[in-house]
Amino acid sequence: MTRTGLAPAVRRLFEELIELAPGAHAARLARVRLEDPTLAEEVAVLLAAAAEAPEFLERPARESELVGHVAGPWRIEARLSAGGDAEVYRARRADGRDDWHVALKVLRRGPSGPDALRRFEAERRALAALDHPYIVPLIDAGTLADGRSYLATRLIEGVPLDVAARALPLRARLRLFLEVARAVQHAHARLVLHCDLKPENVLVTPGGIPQLVDFGIARVLGGESAERALTPGYASPEQLAGAPLGVASDVWSLGVVLYELVTGRRPFAGPPARPAPPASRAVTRAELSAAGCPAPEPPARLARRLRGDLDALLARALALDPAERYPSVEALARDVEDWLARRPIAARPSSAARRAWLWTRRNPATSVAGLAFLLALLAGSLALRRDLQRSRAEASLGWRAHAQAVLAARWIEGLARAAGDGPALERALDDARARLASEADFPPEGEGRLRMTLGALFLEVGRPRDAETELQRALELARETPGFGRQDVERMERLLAEARALGGGRSPVPRPSERVPGLPR
């Protein structure tokens, strides 16, 4: 069998892998096997046969034919790879003025066909229109002596995007993806669709800078083409169907790349016929280890981080209907940026509670301070309310005690007036005194006022000793109870002095400094 007898997809993949070291075949075939097991099996058979008989598939004897030759101002030094209708060489300035290298892409010898020539010219025009730090720049273009076209771009010493992302945590992977998205958005702004976005076409330099390469099947935005060149697994449904392409096609391919970056596997094992499984569910599957790119963290933890916003984001990027996807790469990148910044994303409507939660995650210091303030305010409000209730209760109790004492004192005075003079009045006073002594729970203010009234009445009936006893106790209660006013104390002192004078008592009346604390002097 010769190369011309192979299916185009088999031929392209075989020619890509035959240039690699045998040990590098397995990882690449493992990724292809997830999407197209038949293609992977056919290429594996060819690679095995080529290893046993190097001439089996008529490997080009001229694979080094251009090494040492000059292409315009460039001297070709080594062959780097071959694929499709072109070969790529490493070259440097032939005049030796600059000591830096370029990647020289040259059409294969022989009849390339109009499609190959058209793709080559389209790639040249696309690269010439782009100027972005994350897109490999076009340096030169021309023809060889035999008439074949070539393109010279900066030589990128890097690894594919998925390989570079293996050692990165999730947030770093998303930031790297954002840089790629900005490069694609730049191309779209200049009406260029890439049409072949995949990790192999994004090389990451040792300094972590992504470089978008290979615009070999790029096309002008809005133009129509019958070109069916594509990469299975990354091509959008409309690209697979041969329909006209727009921005939504590159959005789809970026969605596949992002899905693979965050889960370690692609969303579809074959042509997409149903919505992709949620990324949070995909990372817990057993097949994850066969995807060639392990999860950035333990699957259970990663699934929790992907669940919700990132699941919704990827579902929108990978909607089967182009009208339901993000309207632009910029909109997709904005949602990724919002997720990184812990803001609500457009792909998932957020409730007020979720927006508040995301705000607290974005502003942890302010949130803690605000929460502490609210707790302090709540505690202060509860304490104030408790103190107010206690004060009201105490005021109510004090007022009731005062009212009871006044009523009791008036009752005693009324009783005394009703009893008249002489023995009947004295018996009434003795009864009231006995009743007062038997009331163990009588309020202090009430007891003090009653004793003051009894002392005054005992003076009226000529019993100064009894009056002194009652008035002395009343004055002691006045010192202990804040419910007495200055007039009450002065009256007690005056009556007590009168009782002692009449009874011959020698105890002095308390000096003003010994009066009840808190009373005005």
ZAMARGU-4260 file (C-alpha; in steps of 0.2 Angstrom, whole numbers, plus 5000, padded with zeros to 4 digits):
<rodrens>
0) 5000/5000/5000 | 5006/5018/4996 | 5002/5034/5004 | 4990/5039/4991 | 4979/5023/4995
5) 4977/5029/5013 | 4962/5038/5020 | 4966/5057/5022 | 4964/5056/5041 | 4975/5041/5042
10) 4988/5048/5031 | 4989/5064/5040 | 4990/5056/5058 | 5003/5043/5052 | 5014/5057/5044
15) 5013/5067/5060 | 5018/5052/5071 | 5031/5045/5060 | 5042/5060/5063 | 5041/5058/5082
20) 5051/5046/5093 | 5043/5029/5095 | 5040/5033/5114 | 5029/5048/5110 | 5017/5038/5099
25) 5007/5031/5114 | 5001/5047/5122 | 4996/5054/5106 | 4987/5038/5100 | 4978/5037/5117
30) 4970/5054/5114 | 4965/5050/5097 | 4958/5033/5103 | 4945/5042/5114 | 4937/5050/5099
35) 4940/5038/5084 | 4946/5021/5090 | 4946/5015/5072 | 4958/5029/5066 | 4969/5026/5081
40) 4970/5007/5077 | 4974/5009/5059 | 4988/5021/5062 | 4995/5010/5076 | 4996/4996/5064
45) 5005/5007/5051 | 5017/5013/5064 | 5021/4995/5069 | 5024/4990/5051 | 5035/5005/5048
50) 5045/5000/5063 | 5048/4983/5056 | 5051/4988/5038 | 5055/5006/5037 | 5051/5006/5018
55) 5034/4999/5020 | 5025/5015/5017 | 5037/5022/5006 | 5044/5035/5019 | 5051/5049/5009
60) 5069/5046/5004 | 5070/5065/5001 | 5065/5070/5019 | 5081/5079/5021 | 5082/5086/5003
65) 5081/5104/5008 | 5093/5103/5023 | 5108/5114/5018 | 5099/5123/5004 | 5093/5141/5004
70) 5075/5148/5004 | 5076/5166/5001 | 5087/5174/5015 | 5086/5158/5025 | 5097/5143/5026
75) 5088/5127/5031 | 5096/5117/5045 | 5085/5103/5050 | 5068/5095/5046 | 5056/5097/5061
80) 5040/5089/5056 | 5028/5084/5042 | 5010/5084/5040 | 4996/5086/5028 | 5003/5095/5012
85) 5018/5103/5020 | 5034/5100/5029 | 5042/5111/5043 | 5061/5115/5044 | 5072/5125/5056
90) 5081/5138/5047 | 5092/5154/5051 | 5098/5169/5041 | 5109/5164/5027 | 5120/5179/5028
95) 5123/5176/5047 | 5118/5193/5052 | 5106/5187/5065 | 5108/5172/5076 | 5090/5167/5078
100) 5080/5153/5070 | 5063/5153/5061 | 5051/5139/5057 | 5050/5137/5038 | 5034/5129/5032
105) 5036/5122/5014 | 5023/5114/5002 | 5028/5096/4998 | 5035/5092/4981 | 5023/5086/4968
110) 5006/5091/4963 | 4998/5098/4979 | 4982/5102/4971 | 4972/5119/4972 | 4965/5116/4989
115) 4983/5115/4997 | 4989/5130/4987 | 4973/5140/4993 | 4976/5135/5011 | 4994/5140/5010
120) 4990/5157/5003 | 4975/5159/5016 | 4987/5155/5030 | 5000/5168/5024 | 4986/5181/5023
125) 4979/5177/5040 | 4996/5178/5048 | 5000/5194/5039 | 4984/5202/5046 | 4988/5197/5064
130) 4999/5206/5077 | 4997/5199/5095 | 5010/5193/5108 | 5001/5177/5109 | 5000/5173/5090
135) 5016/5167/5081 | 5021/5181/5070 | 5024/5179/5051 | 5042/5185/5047 | 5044/5181/5028
140) 5035/5172/5014 | 5041/5168/4996 | 5045/5153/4984 | 5059/5141/4983 | 5069/5139/4967
145) 5058/5125/4961 | 5042/5136/4963 | 5036/5129/4980 | 5029/5142/4992 | 5036/5144/5010
150) 5031/5154/5025 | 5044/5159/5039 | 5037/5161/5056 | 5046/5163/5073 | 5052/5146/5079
155) 5043/5142/5095 | 5053/5131/5107 | 5038/5125/5118 | 5026/5111/5122 | 5008/5109/5118
160) 4995/5118/5129 | 4988/5102/5138 | 5006/5096/5142 | 5011/5113/5149 | 4995/5113/5160
165) 4998/5096/5168 | 5008/5104/5183 | 4997/5119/5185 | 4983/5121/5198 | 4965/5124/5191
170) 4966/5143/5193 | 4982/5144/5184 | 4975/5133/5170 | 4961/5145/5168 | 4972/5160/5167
175) 4983/5152/5153 | 4967/5148/5144 | 4962/5167/5145 | 4978/5172/5136 | 4974/5160/5122
180) 4956/5166/5121 | 4963/5184/5119 | 4973/5179/5105 | 4958/5171/5096 | 4948/5186/5100
185) 4962/5197/5091 | 4960/5186/5076 | 4941/5187/5076 | 4943/5206/5077 | 4953/5205/5061
190) 4940/5194/5053 | 4951/5178/5054 | 4943/5162/5060 | 4957/5149/5065 | 4946/5134/5062
195) 4958/5122/5070 | 4960/5126/5089 | 4967/5112/5099 | 4981/5110/5112 | 4994/5105/5099
200) 4991/5122/5090 | 4995/5131/5106 | 5013/5130/5111 | 5018/5136/5128 | 5036/5143/5130
205) 5047/5139/5145 | 5042/5156/5151 | 5024/5151/5151 | 5019/5162/5136 | 5006/5153/5124
210) 5009/5155/5106 | 4994/5151/5094 | 5001/5143/5078 | 4996/5134/5062 | 4983/5144/5053
215) 4983/5132/5039 | 4965/5130/5038 | 4960/5148/5043 | 4947/5157/5034 | 4940/5174/5032
220) 4925/5178/5044 | 4909/5178/5033 | 4917/5169/5019 | 4911/5152/5012 | 4922/5137/5008
225) 4920/5119/5003 | 4935/5115/5013 | 4933/5100/5025 | 4950/5100/5033 | 4947/5098/5052
230) 4953/5089/5067 | 4941/5077/5074 | 4937/5080/5092 | 4939/5098/5091 | 4929/5103/5076
235) 4912/5110/5079 | 4896/5101/5074 | 4893/5114/5060 | 4911/5111/5054 | 4909/5092/5054
240) 4893/5095/5044 | 4902/5106/5031 | 4890/5121/5035 | 4896/5139/5034 | 4907/5144/5049
245) 4906/5159/5061 | 4913/5164/5077 | 4903/5151/5086 | 4914/5137/5078 | 4930/5144/5086
250) 4920/5146/5103 | 4915/5128/5102 | 4933/5122/5099 | 4939/5134/5114 | 4926/5125/5124
255) 4933/5108/5120 | 4950/5114/5124 | 4944/5122/5141 | 4935/5106/5145 | 4951/5096/5142
260) 4961/5108/5152 | 4950/5107/5168 | 4945/5089/5167 | 4960/5080/5159 | 4948/5073/5145
265) 4938/5078/5130 | 4919/5080/5132 | 4915/5068/5117 | 4922/5051/5112 | 4915/5053/5095
270) 4905/5066/5084 | 4894/5076/5096 | 4876/5070/5096 | 4870/5075/5113 | 4876/5088/5126
275) 4892/5085/5134 | 4892/5078/5152 | 4895/5091/5166 | 4913/5093/5169 | 4911/5090/5187
280) 4904/5073/5183 | 4918/5069/5170 | 4933/5071/5182 | 4927/5057/5193 | 4926/5044/5180
285) 4938/5030/5179 | 4943/5034/5161 | 4951/5050/5167 | 4968/5041/5169 | 4968/5036/5150
290) 4965/5054/5144 | 4984/5058/5144 | 4982/5073/5156 | 4979/5069/5174 | 4967/5080/5184
295) 4975/5095/5193 | 4969/5090/5210 | 4960/5075/5218 | 4944/5072/5208 | 4932/5074/5222
300) 4939/5091/5226 | 4940/5096/5208 | 4922/5091/5205 | 4916/5102/5219 | 4925/5117/5212
305) 4918/5113/5194 | 4900/5110/5200 | 4889/5125/5197 | 4897/5140/5188 | 4910/5131/5178
310) 4898/5117/5173 | 4886/5130/5166 | 4900/5140/5158 | 4906/5124/5148 | 4888/5119/5144
315) 4885/5136/5135 | 4902/5135/5126 | 4898/5118/5120 | 4880/5120/5116 | 4875/5110/5100
320) 4866/5124/5093 | 4878/5139/5088 | 4864/5151/5093 | 4865/5145/5111 | 4884/5147/5113
325) 4893/5162/5119 | 4891/5176/5105 | 4909/5179/5105 | 4926/5173/5112 | 4926/5189/5122
330) 4910/5184/5131 | 4917/5167/5135 | 4933/5175/5142 | 4923/5187/5152 | 4914/5173/5161
335) 4930/5164/5165 | 4937/5181/5172 | 4922/5183/5182 | 4924/5165/5189 | 4942/5168/5194
340) 4937/5185/5202 | 4922/5176/5211 | 4909/5186/5203 | 4893/5180/5196 | 4894/5173/5178
345) 4882/5177/5163 | 4880/5158/5159 | 4871/5155/5176 | 4858/5167/5183 | 4863/5171/5201
350) 4851/5174/5216 | 4853/5188/5228 | 4860/5176/5241 | 4873/5169/5229 | 4879/5187/5224
355) 4881/5191/5242 | 4891/5175/5245 | 4902/5179/5230 | 4905/5196/5237 | 4910/5190/5254
360) 4923/5178/5245 | 4930/5193/5235 | 4931/5204/5250 | 4935/5193/5265 | 4943/5207/5276
365) 4928/5219/5273 | 4916/5204/5276 | 4924/5199/5292 | 4924/5217/5299 | 4906/5220/5293
370) 4901/5204/5301 | 4909/5209/5318 | 4901/5226/5317 | 4884/5218/5314 | 4887/5205/5328
375) 4892/5219/5340 | 4877/5230/5335 | 4866/5215/5338 | 4873/5211/5355 | 4872/5229/5360
380) 4854/5230/5354 | 4850/5214/5364 | 4858/5221/5380 | 4850/5238/5378 | 4833/5229/5376
385) 4836/5218/5391 | 4842/5233/5402 | 4826/5243/5396 | 4815/5229/5401 | 4824/5227/5418
390) 4822/5246/5421 | 4804/5246/5417 | 4801/5231/5428 | 4810/5239/5442 | 4802/5256/5440
395) 4785/5247/5439 | 4789/5237/5455 | 4795/5253/5464 | 4780/5263/5459 | 4769/5249/5465
400) 4778/5248/5482 | 4777/5267/5484 | 4758/5267/5480 | 4755/5253/5492 | 4765/5262/5505
405) 4755/5278/5503 | 4739/5269/5503 | 4743/5259/5519 | 4749/5275/5527 | 4733/5284/5523
410) 4723/5269/5529 | 4732/5269/5546 | 4729/5288/5547 | 4710/5285/5542 | 4709/5271/5555
415) 4716/5282/5568 | 4704/5296/5564 | 4690/5284/5564 | 4695/5277/5581 | 4695/5295/5589
420) 4705/5298/5605 | 4710/5288/5620 | 4712/5269/5622 | 4703/5265/5605 | 4716/5274/5595
425) 4730/5266/5605 | 4723/5249/5601 | 4721/5253/5583 | 4739/5258/5582 | 4745/5243/5591
430) 4735/5232/5579 | 4743/5241/5564 | 4760/5238/5572 | 4757/5220/5575 | 4751/5218/5557
435) 4766/5227/5550 | 4778/5215/5560 | 4769/5200/5553 | 4771/5205/5535 | 4789/5197/5531
440) 4788/5202/5512 | 4783/5220/5514 | 4793/5231/5502 | 4806/5242/5511 | 4799/5258/5505
445) 4782/5253/5511 | 4788/5248/5528 | 4797/5264/5530 | 4782/5275/5526 | 4771/5265/5537
450) 4783/5266/5552 | 4785/5284/5549 | 4766/5286/5550 | 4765/5275/5565 | 4778/5285/5574
455) 4769/5301/5570 | 4753/5294/5577 | 4762/5287/5593 | 4768/5305/5596 | 4750/5311/5595
460) 4744/5299/5608 | 4758/5303/5620 | 4769/5287/5618 | 4786/5295/5613 | 4796/5279/5616
465) 4785/5269/5604 | 4786/5283/5592 | 4805/5284/5593 | 4806/5265/5589 | 4796/5266/5574
470) 4804/5282/5568 | 4822/5276/5570 | 4818/5260/5560 | 4809/5271/5547 | 4825/5282/5546
475) 4836/5266/5544 | 4825/5260/5529 | 4827/5277/5521 | 4846/5275/5521 | 4845/5258/5513
480) 4831/5262/5500 | 4833/5275/5486 | 4814/5278/5485 | 4813/5292/5498 | 4814/5310/5495
485) 4822/5324/5505 | 4805/5330/5513 | 4802/5312/5519 | 4819/5311/5528 | 4817/5329/5535
490) 4800/5324/5542 | 4807/5308/5550 | 4822/5318/5558 | 4810/5331/5565 | 4798/5318/5572
495) 4812/5308/5579 | 4820/5323/5587 | 4803/5327/5595 | 4800/5309/5601 | 4817/5309/5609
500) 4814/5326/5617 | 4798/5320/5624 | 4804/5303/5629 | 4821/5309/5637 | 4831/5299/5624
505) 4849/5304/5621 | 4852/5297/5604 | 4857/5311/5592 | 4847/5314/5576 | 4858/5309/5561
510) 4869/5323/5554 | 4866/5329/5536 | 4881/5319/5530 | 4873/5303/5537 | 4857/5305/5527
515) 4852/5293/5513 | 4865/5291/5499 | 4859/5299/5483 | 4847/5311/5491 | 4849/5329/5487
520) 4856/5340/5501
</rodrens>
